[in-house]
């Protein structure tokens, strides 16, 4: 990351930390946040920054497939905030009465990419190779947002002469496992337990040293909208809304962009914000157009194998605390 970018991010964090605070948190105050698995790294860093502005807050995360989280919420699981990887699972929770209509906001966008092990034993170099007999393909279950988006990609490709009408069926015959969430697909591919998988671009960045990627062209891809909302019966509604405001504010958006997500402003300007609750929460200011990760959301239309560039981690290891948040308490549950 260039020095000027680091300075800009630091300045944004200072402004947003002052804006998105609800004052001294009550002793023992905590939030339980249900969030899609693809958000785990970005949200863990957001929790550290948010807690730095709200002393004494404990953030409890439950990460998992959006459909699993929605089911848990509609079964009555206690929570304060829900962040989904698509609008349909947010709608499930809305219909279940756990979220009030009009309180949800799109806060990030993502897109698909094909990943293969770094040594690429199956010699996969184009999207056409996914249909080759003998390829071991890993997909997320269709009930998971990324799983449905993967099927949408195959359907779009199958109506194009360059792929042929049998492309989708041929690819699906190669599926050896349907996983519960996108991180399971990524992990198995990185470990060599499959020849290829379809994940989000943000997930691919996490395993830059162990995978290579094949970009999916814009016309075949899906831009996934991520909505967030407070739970209607939250035990701490003011703090829950403050967390959402923080995610939508410059500090939260900068962290999401750092991890490869497309921010709300860029999505609007690019014209692919349809279908996903594009509203901004008030109270923490507008989101700036800030690019810390180049090329996010710009698929290579040649769709050939490229090595995944190492993701900048800003000098922090996973779970390490940022400056000013040494007392942050963070508990992570893996759904």
CORDACOR-V927827 format. One record per residue. SS is DSSP state (~ for helix, > for strand, _ for the rest). NEAR is the number of other C-alpha atoms within 12 Angstrom. D_FIRST is the distance of its C-alpha to the first C-alpha in Angstrom with 2 decimals. Layout:
BEGIN
<<SS/NEAR/D_FIRST> <SS/NEAR/D_FIRST>>
END
This chain:
BEGIN
<<_/19/0.00> <_/14/3.78> <~/11/6.48> <~/12/8.35> <~/19/6.45> <~/22/6.70> <~/14/10.15> <~/22/11.05> <~/31/10.50> <~/23/12.51> <~/17/15.10> <~/31/15.57> <~/33/16.10> <~/24/18.68> <~/23/20.56> <~/36/20.69> <~/37/21.72> <~/25/24.58> <~/29/25.55> <_/37/25.57> <_/31/27.82> <_/30/31.45> <_/20/32.43> <_/16/33.41> <_/24/33.59> <_/17/36.96> <_/11/37.35> <_/16/36.44> <_/26/34.86> <>/34/32.97> <>/41/31.58> <>/35/31.97> <>/47/29.53> <>/46/30.27> <>/45/27.19> <>/45/26.66> <~/44/25.39> <~/49/22.41> <~/47/21.13> <~/38/21.42> <~/34/17.90> <~/35/16.64> <~/44/19.95> <~/39/19.99> <~/37/16.89> <~/43/18.55> <~/45/21.69> <~/40/20.26> <~/44/19.04> <~/51/22.37> <~/41/24.47> <~/37/23.00> <~/35/24.60> <_/38/27.72> <_/30/28.99> <_/27/31.04> <_/36/29.92> <>/32/29.86> <>/38/27.98> <>/30/29.78> <>/36/28.13> <>/38/30.10> <>/38/27.95> <>/35/29.84> <_/40/30.96> <~/45/31.43> <~/39/35.09> <~/33/35.73> <~/40/34.27> <~/44/36.31> <~/27/39.40> <~/26/38.90> <~/38/38.53> <~/27/41.64> <_/16/43.48> <_/20/42.89> <_/23/39.98> <_/27/38.96> <_/35/35.54> <_/38/33.93> <>/50/31.21> <>/58/30.84> <>/50/27.69> <_/50/28.70> <_/48/27.08> <_/44/29.74> <~/37/32.27> <~/26/35.30> <~/40/34.79> <~/46/34.23> <~/34/37.49> <~/27/39.19> <~/39/38.42> <~/29/39.50> <~/17/42.76> <_/21/43.17> <_/20/43.14> <_/34/40.24> <_/34/38.12> <_/24/39.68> <_/21/39.28> <_/20/37.22> <_/30/34.91> <_/38/32.35> <>/38/29.17> <>/41/26.67> <>/49/23.20> <>/51/21.06> <>/47/21.62> <>/45/21.08> <_/42/22.57> <>/49/24.05> <>/47/23.22> <>/50/25.42> <>/54/24.24> <>/50/26.13> <>/40/26.06> <_/31/24.01> <_/24/27.32> <_/29/28.75> <_/20/32.39> <_/25/33.81> <_/24/32.29> <_/34/30.99> <_/30/29.27> <>/29/30.23> <~/39/31.13> <~/31/34.76> <~/29/34.56> <~/38/34.30> <~/32/37.99> <_/27/39.12> <_/20/41.71> <_/22/40.61> <_/29/36.92> <_/36/36.01> <>/41/34.00> <>/43/32.53> <>/47/32.29> <>/38/31.98> <_/31/35.34> <_/24/36.25> <_/28/36.63> <_/38/32.87> <~/44/30.93> <~/51/28.90> <~/39/32.24> <~/31/33.92> <~/34/31.08> <~/40/31.44> <~/31/35.15> <~/25/34.53> <~/35/32.47> <~/36/35.36> <~/26/37.89> <~/26/36.15> <~/31/35.93> <~/25/39.59> <_/18/40.90> <_/18/39.33> <_/12/41.59> <_/13/38.86> <_/25/38.60> <_/19/42.15> <_/18/43.84> <_/22/43.84> <~/29/40.10> <~/29/39.42> <~/21/42.44> <~/26/41.60> <~/36/38.05> <~/31/39.34> <~/21/41.94> <_/26/39.16> <>/32/37.73> <>/24/38.41> <>/27/36.96> <>/31/35.98> <>/31/33.60> <_/30/33.52> <_/43/29.83> <~/47/26.79> <~/41/25.30> <~/33/28.61> <~/45/28.31> <~/46/24.82> <~/32/25.99> <~/33/29.17> <~/40/27.60> <~/33/25.11> <_/23/28.21> <_/26/30.17> <_/24/32.68> <_/37/32.39> <_/43/31.72> <>/51/29.60> <>/55/28.60> <>/55/27.32> <>/52/24.51> <>/49/21.90> <~/48/18.67> <~/43/16.87> <~/42/19.08> <~/46/18.52> <~/38/14.79> <~/35/16.06> <_/32/18.13> <_/27/16.05> <_/21/17.87> <_/26/21.26> <>/41/21.59> <>/41/21.46> <>/46/21.67> <>/39/24.08> <>/39/23.10> <_/39/25.90> <_/26/26.77> <~/22/26.67> <~/24/30.46> <~/30/30.71> <_/36/27.84> <_/37/27.93> <_/43/25.52> <>/42/25.98> <>/41/26.29> <>/47/25.58> <>/46/28.06> <>/50/28.31> <>/46/31.50> <>/44/33.32> <_/40/36.21> <_/30/39.51> <_/22/41.04> <_/27/38.02> <_/19/39.25> <_/27/36.70> <~/25/36.23> <~/27/34.84> <~/37/32.04> <~/40/31.43> <~/35/31.07> <~/38/28.75> <~/48/26.41> <~/43/26.59> <~/41/26.03> <~/47/22.88> <~/51/21.55> <~/44/22.44> <_/42/21.13> <~/42/17.80> <~/45/16.51> <~/47/17.61> <~/45/16.50> <~/43/12.89> <~/44/13.00> <~/40/14.81> <~/45/12.44> <~/36/9.61> <_/40/12.33> <_/40/13.23> <_/46/16.12> <>/43/17.40> <_/46/18.04> <~/43/21.55> <~/31/21.10> <~/29/19.65> <~/35/22.41> <~/27/25.02> <~/14/23.99> <~/18/23.90> <_/14/27.30> <_/26/26.94> <_/30/27.39> <_/22/31.00> <_/23/32.61> <_/31/30.47> <_/31/31.30> <_/30/29.10> <_/29/29.81> <_/32/27.85> <_/31/29.06> <_/20/30.01> <_/23/29.36> <_/31/25.63> <_/24/24.97> <_/28/23.63> <_/37/20.33> <_/27/18.14> <_/25/16.66> <_/32/12.93> <_/31/10.62> <_/32/7.22> <_/30/8.53> <_/21/10.41> <_/19/14.03> <_/33/14.82> <_/35/18.59> <_/29/19.35> <_/28/21.63> <_/24/22.70> <_/18/26.40> <_/19/27.36> <_/27/26.62> <>/25/26.40> <>/30/24.70> <>/27/21.07> <>/26/19.05> <_/27/16.43> <_/22/12.95> <_/21/11.48> <_/26/9.66> <_/23/6.70> <_/25/8.89> <_/23/7.34> <_/14/10.19> <_/14/12.84> <_/14/15.55> <_/17/17.52> <_/24/19.67> <_/23/18.35> <_/25/18.74> <_/26/16.38> <_/19/17.70> <_/19/20.94> <_/26/21.90> <_/18/23.64> <_/23/26.76> <_/32/25.38> <>/29/27.68> <>/32/26.35> <>/23/28.66> <>/25/27.76> <>/20/30.48> <>/24/29.99> <_/27/32.27>>
END
